[in-house]
Amino acid sequence: MLWLLLLQVWASCLWLGHGEVVPYFENTCDQFFYQKMIATDGLLPQNPAWICQTFQNQRFYATLYDNENRIPVYSAYVYNPVPGKRVTPEWMVEPQLIRDTLPENMETEKTLRETYSVSQDDISNSQAVYQDYLHLINLDRGHLNPAAHHNTQDGRNATFTFTNVVPQDTELNNGAWNVYEQKTMAKKSKNCQTTYAIVGAVPGTSFISQNRVNVPSHIWASACCKTTNNTVIAWGAIAQNNENKVRVLKLGALEEMLAQLYNRGAVSLFPVDCPRT
């Protein structure tokens, strides 16, 4: 039995050095999910990547990434906004989508090329890159986890990675979706102790950048929290990615819609404690 114990310890040491593209979120960055329940049912793509989004050696949120479509399925985070001037940092990518021996911190493409001798082809083959989002027509780089929902500059900077954005309709991104992010979320979570959010995108039938990056058909959001009165509340929102309109709805209704849209089985975003109706 001693050799088995030593083997387990050795394996644990290897795991601790594995980095931030991980086999699963459990025990790595499950702190960004309500009651640490990781949303997987009905959402997993054929070729997923589990990313603990890390910047300056700190984990800020979790992203389930669709390697085939080069867009996130969702980003999960703790909602903690503060007013402040928006500063746009350089856009970054996830080094460990290229290979797991690269740094766990997100880096710019320039840093990977010049400091770590990674070729641009290797970067581009592994994920969406800056070039993919140039020359967009009626589309923006749409954050799933928005910078304004973080209370530190490092937290806001950490949202500027191409594993956290999708091609989003410009009018929607600047209009109704922005209203949801800035006003609806603030109003809905007013009495929350800690608000856990999961924001995602449903793959569509069109692409940008010579069929490299999928344009989602829908953008969706969800949240659950325990209130200051120790009750639990939850809600959802969804928008077609070609209309400037957001529908705010019950969590159960959103999960039913997502099950139909993804067609991967029943969807469960939060624990049973979070009310569906």
C-alpha positions in Angstrom: 0.0 0.0 0.0 2.9 2.3 0.6 3.9 2.4 -3.1 0.3 3.2 -4.0 0.3 6.2 -1.5 3.6 7.4 -2.9 2.2 7.1 -6.5 -0.8 9.2 -5.5 1.5 11.9 -3.9 3.6 12.0 -7.0 0.6 12.3 -9.3 -0.7 15.2 -7.1 2.6 17.0 -7.5 2.4 16.6 -11.2 -1.2 17.9 -11.2 -0.2 21.1 -9.2 2.2 22.0 -12.0 -0.1 21.3 -14.8 -1.2 24.8 -15.5 -4.4 26.6 -16.4 -5.8 24.7 -19.3 -7.1 21.9 -17.1 -8.9 18.6 -17.5 -11.9 19.9 -15.5 -12.9 22.8 -13.3 -13.4 20.8 -10.2 -10.8 21.7 -7.5 -9.1 24.1 -10.0 -11.4 27.1 -10.5 -14.8 25.9 -9.3 -15.0 29.0 -7.0 -16.6 30.9 -9.9 -19.7 28.6 -9.8 -22.5 28.9 -7.4 -22.0 26.2 -4.7 -19.1 25.0 -6.9 -21.5 23.2 -9.3 -19.9 23.3 -12.7 -22.2 23.8 -15.6 -21.7 21.0 -18.1 -25.1 19.3 -18.8 -26.2 20.0 -22.4 -23.4 22.4 -23.1 -20.2 20.4 -23.9 -18.9 20.8 -27.4 -17.2 17.9 -29.3 -13.7 19.4 -28.6 -13.8 21.4 -25.3 -11.0 23.1 -23.4 -11.4 24.0 -19.7 -9.6 27.3 -19.0 -8.9 28.8 -15.6 -8.4 32.3 -16.9 -5.2 33.5 -15.2 -3.5 36.9 -15.4 -0.6 38.1 -13.2 -0.6 34.7 -11.5 -4.2 35.1 -10.3 -7.3 33.3 -11.5 -10.2 35.6 -12.3 -12.9 33.4 -14.0 -13.5 30.1 -15.8 -14.1 29.6 -19.5 -15.4 26.5 -21.3 -13.9 26.9 -24.7 -15.0 25.3 -28.0 -11.8 24.5 -29.8 -13.5 23.6 -33.1 -15.5 26.9 -33.4 -12.8 29.0 -31.7 -15.3 30.7 -29.4 -16.2 30.2 -25.7 -19.2 28.2 -24.8 -19.4 30.3 -21.6 -17.4 32.2 -19.1 -18.3 31.9 -15.4 -17.4 34.6 -12.9 -18.3 36.4 -9.7 -20.1 39.7 -10.5 -18.3 42.5 -8.6 -18.5 45.8 -10.4 -17.2 49.2 -9.4 -17.4 52.5 -11.3 -14.3 53.4 -13.1 -12.7 54.7 -16.2 -12.4 52.0 -18.9 -8.8 51.3 -19.9 -8.4 48.9 -22.9 -5.3 46.7 -22.5 -3.6 44.7 -25.3 -5.6 41.7 -26.4 -4.3 38.4 -25.1 -4.5 34.6 -25.9 -4.2 31.4 -23.9 -0.7 29.9 -24.2 -1.6 26.5 -22.9 -4.1 25.9 -25.8 -0.9 25.8 -27.9 1.0 23.4 -25.5 0.8 22.8 -21.8 4.5 23.6 -21.2 3.8 27.3 -21.9 3.0 29.8 -19.1 -0.4 29.5 -17.4 -0.8 33.3 -17.5 -2.6 34.7 -20.6 -0.1 36.5 -22.8 -0.1 38.7 -25.9 0.7 37.1 -29.2 3.8 39.3 -29.5 5.1 38.1 -26.1 4.6 34.5 -27.2 6.4 35.1 -30.4 9.3 37.1 -29.0 9.8 35.7 -25.5 8.7 32.1 -25.9 9.6 31.6 -29.6 6.1 30.4 -30.5 5.3 30.7 -34.2 2.2 32.7 -35.3 0.9 29.7 -37.1 1.0 27.7 -33.8 -0.9 30.4 -32.0 -3.5 30.8 -34.8 -4.0 27.0 -35.1 -4.9 26.8 -31.5 -7.5 29.5 -31.0 -8.9 32.8 -32.3 -6.4 35.6 -32.6 -6.2 39.3 -33.2 -6.1 39.0 -37.0 -9.5 37.1 -36.9 -11.3 40.1 -35.5 -9.9 42.7 -37.9 -12.1 44.2 -40.7 -15.4 43.1 -39.1 -18.6 44.3 -40.7 -21.5 45.0 -38.3 -19.8 42.8 -35.7 -17.7 43.5 -32.5 -15.4 41.7 -30.2 -18.2 40.9 -27.7 -17.1 40.0 -24.2 -19.0 37.2 -22.5 -17.4 38.2 -19.1 -17.4 42.0 -19.4 -14.6 44.1 -18.0 -17.0 46.3 -16.1 -18.1 43.4 -13.9 -14.7 43.3 -12.1 -13.5 45.5 -9.3 -9.8 45.6 -10.0 -7.8 46.7 -13.0 -6.2 43.3 -13.3 -9.6 41.7 -13.2 -10.8 43.9 -16.0 -7.6 43.3 -18.0 -8.1 39.6 -17.7 -11.3 39.8 -19.7 -9.4 41.0 -22.8 -8.5 37.5 -24.1 -9.8 36.0 -27.3 -11.0 33.0 -25.3 -13.6 35.2 -23.7 -15.0 37.0 -26.8 -17.3 36.1 -29.7 -18.3 38.0 -32.9 -21.3 39.9 -31.6 -23.7 42.1 -33.5 -22.5 45.7 -33.2 -25.9 47.2 -32.5 -26.7 44.5 -29.9 -23.3 44.8 -28.2 -23.6 48.6 -27.9 -27.3 48.7 -27.3 -29.6 46.2 -25.6 -26.9 43.9 -24.4 -24.9 46.8 -22.9 -28.1 47.8 -21.0 -28.4 44.3 -19.7 -24.8 44.2 -18.5 -24.7 47.7 -16.9 -28.3 48.3 -15.7 -30.3 45.0 -15.5 -27.5 43.1 -13.8 -27.1 45.9 -11.2 -30.9 46.0 -10.5 -31.3 42.3 -10.4 -28.4 41.7 -8.0 -29.0 44.7 -5.8 -29.8 42.5 -2.7 -27.4 39.7 -3.5 -24.6 38.7 -1.1 -22.5 37.2 -4.0 -23.7 37.0 -7.5 -22.5 34.1 -9.7 -22.9 34.6 -13.4 -22.5 32.3 -16.4 -22.6 34.0 -19.8 -22.4 32.1 -23.0 -23.0 31.8 -26.8 -24.7 29.3 -29.0 -22.8 28.5 -32.2 -24.4 29.7 -35.4 -24.1 28.8 -39.1 -21.8 31.5 -40.3 -18.1 32.3 -39.7 -15.6 35.1 -39.9 -12.0 35.1 -41.0 -12.1 32.5 -43.8 -14.3 30.2 -41.7 -12.0 30.2 -38.7 -14.3 31.7 -36.1 -17.9 30.9 -35.6 -20.5 33.7 -35.3 -23.0 32.7 -32.6 -26.7 32.6 -33.3 -27.5 33.7 -29.7 -25.9 35.3 -26.7 -27.2 34.4 -23.3 -26.6 35.1 -19.6 -27.6 33.7 -16.3 -27.1 34.4 -12.6 -27.9 33.0 -9.2 -27.3 34.4 -5.7 -28.3 34.2 -2.1 -29.8 37.5 -1.0 -29.2 39.5 2.2 -32.5 37.9 3.5 -31.0 34.4 2.8 -33.4 33.7 0.0 -32.1 32.5 -3.3 -32.9 34.2 -6.6 -31.9 33.5 -10.2 -32.6 34.8 -13.7 -31.6 34.5 -17.3 -31.4 36.6 -20.5 -31.0 35.7 -24.2 -30.6 37.6 -27.4 -30.5 36.7 -31.1 -27.2 37.8 -32.4 -28.7 39.8 -35.2 -31.3 41.8 -33.3 -30.9 44.7 -30.8 -33.2 43.0 -28.3 -32.6 41.2 -25.0 -35.2 38.9 -23.4 -34.9 38.7 -19.6 -36.6 35.5 -18.4 -36.7 32.9 -15.6 -33.8 30.5 -15.2 -35.9 27.5 -16.1 -37.1 29.0 -19.3 -33.6 29.9 -20.4 -32.4 26.4 -19.7 -35.2 25.0 -21.8 -34.4 27.3 -24.7 -30.7 26.4 -24.5 -31.5 22.7 -24.5 -33.3 23.2 -27.8 -30.7 25.5 -29.3 -27.6 23.4 -28.4 -29.4 20.1 -29.0 -27.0 18.4 -26.6 -29.4 17.3 -23.9 -31.0 18.9 -20.9 -29.2 22.0 -19.7 -28.6 22.7 -16.0 -26.6 25.9 -15.3 -27.0 26.1 -11.5 -27.8 23.8 -8.5 -31.4 23.0 -7.6 -31.3 25.7 -4.9 -31.6 28.3 -7.7 -35.3 28.8 -8.5 -36.3 27.9 -12.1 -39.7 29.6 -12.0 
